[in-house]
Amino acid sequence: MNISELKTPIRIYWDLAPHEPGQDLDYLQIAEQIVGLKILSLDLTETASAVSHACLAILERLSLERIAVSLTLSLEAITPAVLSQLSRLRLKVLFASVTNSADLPAVQALRQSLPRAAGLQIGVSCAVTRGNCHDLPAILSFCVACGAPLVLPMQRLEMGGDCFQLGKAERQELAGRLREVGNLDKMRVTIHDPFLWRVFFPAVSFPNGSCQAANTMLHIAANGDVYPCPSLPVRLGSLATTPLSVIAVSPEKMNLRARLVSPPQGCLACAEVSNCLGGCRGRGYCVTDSWDEPDPGCGE
């Protein structure tokens, strides 16, 4: 199979939140649909300050399947009782969400409190913002030193979030500081921003090449709406009314994917287009309301 263009996705990003009035979602039924779609990996994010019963029920159900499940929780939500519950649910990684380097001692305390026999790996998730990007070298140093996996998650632009990107000068300054960390070849890091990836790993091609929205991935928002990815604010359908299996092969999804296969028209004359292939298409669309303009994170 050509992984560049798949019929159905292999990865789901799913955000959970407390039910809102009038919201009609059957979380366990959605979990069954994920199993039926033969997803290989699920990145689950609990957005509340405590782990919900729905989240635990989903993890319990998926622990019976061969799906690589990662869970992201706030530091506030990771209590000893929660760690005890999660240690038996076959999580690939539990990511503790941090705001900046001041949160790292709490992560270290969590890692040290976990018995070796628990079989639960604790990593770090840090959503990059204007306010914390200067802390990335310290966060990276921490993860390198203790062997913790690091993820810099995609911006949730479907909720109208800040469409943040580093400028060229900022990327160059950050790259210089990151080079002082060392041992990056041993780092387990997931970066979805192609230009931020280049800051961390200038000599390594961006994984999967071009934008994978509506191809290898789909995103389920907290209200059950389905998007091509967390950073592309084009709604494909709602799980309150339509099964995931239908949305995954819908004309809306296929037509949108066809738009993303080729780089934006505004990138075709750029010498770097063969490397970045248009960058983050969601960010470009969110800022310009056009499929033909470059990712503003390029800054070339």
Secondary structure, DSSP 8 states (H G I E B T S, - for coil): --TTS-SS-SEEEEEE----TT----HHHHHHHHHHTT-SEEEEEE-SSS--HHHHHHHHHHTTSS-EEEEEEEGGG--HHHHHHHTTTT-SEEEEE-SSGGGHHHHHHHHHHS-GGG---EEEE----TTTGGGHHHHHHHHHHHT--EEE----GGGT-------HHHHHHHHHHHHTT--GGG--EEE--HHHHHHH-TTS--TTSS--BTTTEEEE-TTSEEESBTTB----EETTTS-HHHHTT-HHHHHHHHHHSS--GGGTT-TTHHHHTTS-HHHHHHHHS-SSS--TT---
